[in-house]
Amino acid sequence: MTSRFTELAVDCADPAKLARFWCEVLDYTVHDADDDLVTIGPRRAPSASPGDLSGPVPPVLTFARVPEGKRAKNRMHLDVSPSDRDQDQEVRRLLALGAEHVDVGQGETSWVVLADPEGNEFCVLAGRRP
């Protein structure tokens, strides 16, 4: 038996704001929300059962309010791959949503490093893999 990657927890100052940003990035929807915790994920197919983990399970993101701010470069980050446009077009879209370019010492690479509205780094890939 194995485990499946089903959820990524993100500490943040404003769960609702960060959830809205990532819903736009990933075309996700809010699954559950209160003042201190917001969970977003893919839109469920009518036949999908929330507890069914037998097939591929797209991960949900949970944003939890914490008192401390981000202090250093992420040790883990998301990579996103544009599904219906090229990398440059996707980067422009994400910048318009509130992302910012960041330099984490990546040098010349095929991916673009951005940060979400709370400074969490993520990469926009040119293809399926970096």
Residue, then its C-alpha position, 0 to 999 in steps of 0.5 A: m500500500t502507498s500514500r497519494f499526494t492529495e493536499l498541499a498546506v500553505d501558511c499565509a496571512d490572508p487565506a481568502k486572498l491567496a485562495r482567490f489568486w490560486c483559484e485563478v491560476l489553476d482554475y480551481t474552486v473553493h471547496d471549504a472556507d472559514d476566516d482562518l482556513v480555505t481549501i480549494g481544488p478542482r471542480r468535481a465531476p458530477s459522479a466524483s465522490p469526495g472520498d474516492l482515492s482509488g484513481p488519480v487524485p488532483p491535490v487540493l490546496t489549503f491556506a491556513r492563517v498564521p501569525e508569522g510572515k514568510r522569512a526566506k526562500n521556499r524549500m518546496h514550491l509549485d511548478v505550473s505548466p500552461s495548458d492553453r497558451d505559451q509560457d510568455q502569455e501565461v506569465r503575463r496573465l499571472l503577473a496581471l493576477g498579482a504575481e511578481h517576478v523574483d530572483v532566487g539565483q536561478g540564472e538562465t533557465s527555461w522556467v520563470v520564477l514568480a511569487d504569489p501575492e504573499g511572496n511564495e515562489f513558484c515556477v512557470l514551466a515552458g514545457r511539461r518538465p523543467 
